[in-house]
Amino acid sequence: MIRKYRETDIDQILEIWLSASIKAHAFVEAEFWASKVNEMRDVYIPASETFVFESDNQIAGFYSLYGNTLAAVFVSPSLQGRGVGTAMLDDAKSRRECLQLTVYRENTPSINFYKKQGFISLGEQVDEQTGHPELVMECYC
């Protein structure tokens, strides 16, 4: 079930975000992601429209929208490959006419996932925080 985020979800969301970020972005030091947990809690999640995928009273994943930007979509690493990400992306697409996102160029599995979901690459830029190149992608829903 996908539902709107509640403040009581924050610990599970941060745990998913950190573990999935470290797994998907092995090319960035794990310490970098750990240093961003407080920003996620205090800045990014409160500023975004966040939804969670809940199953058996546990959060399996979440996504955040900031305007027409898909700012985050993360699935617990132990539950990846089971349709959670696709369900969340379908839900996000139903809430917007167009979505944009950025994804690290080295994150090939995520790029392939987004392409399969109808996203196209608009170009490339460098993430100022990590120095790694990322693709800008867009989908008309």
N, C-alpha and C positions, 0 to 999 in steps of 0.2 A: 504494500500500500504506500502510495506517495502522499505525503501530507506536508503542510506548512511547518517550518522549523519552530520549535519552542525553546526557550532559554535553558530548560532542563536537559536539552539534547547536546549542549556545548561540549561536554567532556568526550562523548562518543564521537562527535564530529571532528574534534581536534585530533583524537587518536587515529581515526581513519585518514584524515588529511596528512598527518605526519608520516604514518607508515606507508601510505600509497605514494606520497611525494618522494620518499627515499627510494622506494622500489622502482618507480617510473623514471626517476631522474638520477640514476647512479653516477652520471657524469658531473653532478654537482655534489659537493661535500655534504654529508648528512648533517654536519654541524650548522650549515647554512639554514636548512629547513627547521632544525630545532630552535634556532635563534628567531624564527618568524612566528612561533606559536602564539606569543602574546599579541602580536599584530593581528593575527587571524581572529583571536578571541575579542580583542578590544576595538578593532577598526573595521576589518574587512567583512566579517560575518554581520555585525550590526548595520553596516552600510548597505548590505545587499538583501535581496529577496531570496531567501534560502528555503529549500524543500528537502525533505529526507525520504528515503526509501526504507520503510520499516517492515520487518518480517519477524514474527515470533517475539515481539516486544524488544527487538534489537535493531539498531540502525545499521543497515547494510551499505548505505552510501548516501551521498548528498550532492546537491548542485546549488549554485548561487548565480543569480542574475543581477546585473548592475546595468539598468537600462536595457539596451539590446545586446549587451555583452554577456556571454556565458563565461563568467569570471572563474568558476570552479565546477568541476564534475569529478567526483572521487568515489571509488568503490573500495570497500574493505578488501585488501589483497587476498584474503582467504575465500572471498566470494566472487572474485572476478571471473569472467567467462560464463556467467550463468544468466545473462540477460538483464541484470540490474542496471548497467550503464545505458543500454538501449532503451529500457523503460523510462529512465530518468530523462534521457535526451528527447524522447518522444513527448514527454510531459512538458519539457522546456519549450520545444518547438510549438506546442499547442498554445503557449502563452504569448508568443511573439510572432510577428510577420517575418522577421529577419533576425538572425543571430550571428554575431561575430565572436571570435575567440582567438587566442594566441596559444601556440603549442611549440615546445622546443623542437627544433629540427632533428635533434638526436633521438627524440621520442617516437620512433617509427611505429610501434604498435598503436599509439594514440592517433597518430596522423592517419594510419590506415583505417582505424575505427571511425574517425570523423569523415573521411572520404566515403566510406560505406554508408554513412548516415546522410549523405548528400552535401557535405561541405566541400567547397572548392578553395584553393589557395589564391589569395589576392596579392601576396608578396611576402617579403621577408624583412625582418628588423632585428636589432640586437637588444636583448633584455639588459637594461641598464644595471640591474642588481647583480646579475651573474656573469654578464659578458657573453652569454651563449646566444647563438642565433635562434630565432623563433619565426614560425610561419604565422601569418595573419590569415585566418580562414573565415568563410562566410557561407551561410545557408539561408535560402528563402524558404520559409516554412509554409 
